[in-house]
């Protein structure tokens, strides 16, 4: 289902508001009476959201390769779970093409916390996976995650600008091999490797 600019802007606004609510809820000590009142209001609001289901047509999967110019931002895939601007679960990623690499920056917040003051490891892994997914736009290849491994070197802090970098290092048949790293300034926090499997052509299925 395609959206006009007004609908898209409205969805982004709601997605941002839901994300902000989640971070404030996790990061704030709230009195019981307020929690009860908020729960009642949110349950009522959720019940008002009716309409026909939205879905992305499978046929469009291989048509989404809009590779930006070097140095430009990637087009927003607004409903993508972790990088989409309208996703309630988004990490507010800013993704840019730098040569054949994807560079993603973000500041992780309260709802991303695992150990005190540090990001949950699964959030870091998800961002790596999403960044690798944008490599597919540079390579103009439809593919799926086959394997993802993350090595955590230093705890990833909250409330600081973090940079993720991703690249493809090799391609063998339908396998695309990728590596990535996560940085806080000049301090490397984590590294990742991934194998993506290119989608089979109709004749191969």
C-alpha positions as CSV (number, residue, x, y, z in Angstrom):
1,X,0.0,0.0,0.0
2,X,1.5,3.3,-1.1
3,X,1.1,6.4,1.0
4,X,0.7,10.0,-0.1
5,X,3.0,12.6,1.5
6,X,0.3,13.7,4.0
7,X,-0.3,10.1,5.2
8,X,3.5,9.4,5.3
9,X,4.2,12.5,7.4
10,X,1.3,11.6,9.8
11,X,2.6,8.1,10.2
12,X,6.1,9.4,11.0
13,X,4.7,11.8,13.6
14,X,2.8,9.0,15.3
15,X,5.8,6.6,15.2
16,X,8.0,9.2,16.8
17,X,5.4,10.0,19.5
18,X,5.1,6.3,20.3
19,X,8.9,5.9,20.5
20,X,9.2,8.9,22.8
21,X,6.4,7.6,25.0
22,X,8.2,4.3,25.3
23,X,11.5,5.8,26.3
24,X,9.8,8.1,28.8
25,X,7.9,5.2,30.3
26,X,11.0,3.1,30.7
27,X,13.2,5.9,31.9
28,X,10.9,7.6,34.4
29,X,9.7,6.5,37.9
30,X,5.9,7.0,37.6
31,X,3.4,6.9,40.5
32,X,0.9,4.0,40.5
33,X,-2.1,6.3,40.1
34,X,-0.6,7.8,37.0
35,X,0.2,4.3,35.6
36,X,-3.3,3.2,36.1
37,X,-4.7,6.3,34.4
38,X,-2.2,6.0,31.5
39,X,-3.0,2.3,31.1
40,X,-6.7,3.0,30.8
41,X,-6.1,5.8,28.2
42,X,-3.8,3.7,26.1
43,X,-6.0,0.7,26.1
44,X,-8.9,2.9,25.0
45,X,-6.8,4.5,22.3
46,X,-5.5,1.2,21.0
47,X,-9.2,0.0,20.6
48,X,-9.9,3.0,18.4
49,X,-7.2,2.1,15.8
50,X,-9.3,0.2,13.3
51,X,-8.9,-0.3,9.5
52,X,-7.8,-2.8,7.0
53,X,-4.5,-4.6,7.5
54,X,-1.5,-3.0,5.8
55,X,1.2,-5.2,4.1
56,X,4.1,-4.8,1.7
57,X,3.5,-6.8,-1.5
58,X,6.1,-9.5,-2.0
59,X,6.4,-8.5,-5.6
60,X,7.9,-5.2,-4.6
61,X,10.8,-6.7,-2.7
62,X,13.2,-6.7,-5.6
63,X,12.0,-3.3,-6.8
64,X,13.1,-1.4,-3.7
65,X,16.8,-0.8,-4.8
66,X,17.1,3.0,-4.7
67,X,20.8,3.4,-4.2
68,X,21.7,6.9,-3.1
69,X,24.7,8.8,-4.5
70,X,27.9,8.6,-2.5
71,X,27.5,10.7,0.6
72,X,23.7,10.9,0.4
73,X,21.1,9.5,2.8
74,X,19.3,6.3,2.0
75,X,15.6,6.6,1.3
76,X,13.4,6.1,4.4
77,X,11.8,2.7,4.6
78,X,9.4,4.1,7.2
79,X,7.9,0.9,8.5
80,X,11.2,-1.0,8.8
81,X,11.4,-2.2,12.4
82,X,14.6,-0.6,13.5
83,X,15.5,2.1,11.0
84,X,12.0,3.1,9.8
85,X,11.0,6.6,10.8
86,X,7.4,5.5,11.6
87,X,8.3,2.3,13.4
88,X,7.3,2.3,17.1
89,X,10.4,0.1,17.7
90,X,12.8,2.4,15.7
91,X,16.2,3.4,16.8
92,X,16.2,6.8,15.0
93,X,18.9,5.6,12.7
94,X,20.4,8.0,10.1
95,X,21.8,5.9,7.3
96,X,24.2,7.3,4.7
97,X,26.1,5.8,1.8
98,X,29.9,6.3,2.0
99,X,31.5,4.7,-1.0
100,X,30.5,1.1,-0.9
101,X,29.8,1.3,2.8
102,X,26.7,2.0,4.9
103,X,27.3,4.4,7.8
104,X,24.5,4.5,10.4
105,X,24.4,6.9,13.4
106,X,22.1,6.9,16.4
107,X,21.8,7.8,20.0
108,X,20.3,4.9,22.0
109,X,17.9,5.8,24.8
110,X,16.2,4.4,27.9
111,X,14.1,1.6,26.2
112,X,17.3,0.2,24.6
113,X,18.9,-0.4,28.0
114,X,20.2,-3.9,28.9
115,X,22.9,-3.7,31.7
116,X,22.6,-0.4,33.6
117,X,23.7,2.5,31.4
118,X,24.4,0.2,28.5
119,X,22.5,-0.9,25.4
120,X,20.9,-4.4,25.3
121,X,23.1,-6.6,23.1
122,X,20.1,-7.6,21.0
123,X,19.5,-4.0,20.0
124,X,23.1,-3.7,18.8
125,X,22.7,-6.9,16.8
126,X,19.5,-5.7,15.3
127,X,21.1,-2.4,14.1
128,X,24.0,-4.4,12.5
129,X,21.4,-6.6,10.7
130,X,19.5,-3.5,9.5
131,X,22.7,-1.8,8.3
132,X,23.7,-4.9,6.4
133,X,20.3,-4.9,4.8
134,X,21.0,-1.5,3.3
135,X,24.2,-2.9,1.6
136,X,21.8,-4.8,-0.5
137,X,20.6,-1.6,-2.1
138,X,24.2,-0.7,-3.0
139,X,24.6,-4.2,-4.5
140,X,21.1,-4.1,-6.1
141,X,20.5,-7.6,-4.8
142,X,17.4,-9.0,-2.9
143,X,18.7,-11.2,-0.1
144,X,17.9,-12.5,3.4
145,X,20.0,-12.8,6.5
146,X,21.5,-16.3,6.7
147,X,23.9,-15.9,9.6
148,X,24.8,-13.0,11.9
149,X,27.5,-13.0,14.6
150,X,28.4,-10.1,16.9
151,X,31.5,-9.7,19.1
152,X,30.9,-7.2,21.9
153,X,34.2,-5.5,22.9
154,X,33.0,-2.7,25.1
155,X,29.5,-2.0,26.5
156,X,27.6,0.2,24.1
157,X,26.6,3.4,26.0
158,X,23.2,5.1,26.0
159,X,22.7,8.8,25.3
160,X,25.8,9.1,23.2
161,X,26.2,9.3,19.4
162,X,27.1,5.9,18.1
163,X,28.3,5.0,14.6
164,X,27.8,1.7,12.8
165,X,29.7,0.9,9.6
166,X,28.9,-2.0,7.3
167,X,30.3,-3.3,4.0
168,X,30.3,-6.3,1.8
169,X,33.6,-8.1,1.6
170,X,33.0,-11.0,-0.8
171,X,30.3,-12.6,-2.9
172,X,30.3,-16.3,-3.8
173,X,27.3,-17.5,-5.8
174,X,24.2,-16.6,-3.8
175,X,26.2,-15.9,-0.6
176,X,27.1,-12.3,0.3
177,X,29.6,-11.9,3.1
178,X,29.6,-8.8,5.1
179,X,31.5,-7.2,8.1
180,X,30.7,-4.3,10.3
181,X,31.8,-2.3,13.3
182,X,30.3,0.0,15.9
183,X,32.1,3.0,17.3
184,X,31.9,5.6,20.1
185,X,34.2,8.2,18.6
186,X,37.6,6.5,18.1
187,X,36.6,3.6,20.5
188,X,35.5,0.4,18.8
189,X,32.6,-1.1,20.7
190,X,31.6,-4.1,18.7
191,X,32.2,-6.0,15.4
192,X,29.9,-8.1,13.3
193,X,30.0,-10.6,10.5
194,X,27.1,-11.7,8.4
195,X,26.2,-14.0,5.5
196,X,23.2,-13.0,3.4
197,X,21.6,-15.4,0.9
198,X,20.5,-13.8,-2.4
199,X,16.8,-14.6,-3.2
200,X,16.5,-17.3,-5.9
201,X,15.4,-16.2,-9.3
202,X,12.0,-17.5,-10.4
203,X,13.6,-20.2,-12.6
204,X,15.7,-21.4,-9.6
205,X,12.7,-21.7,-7.2
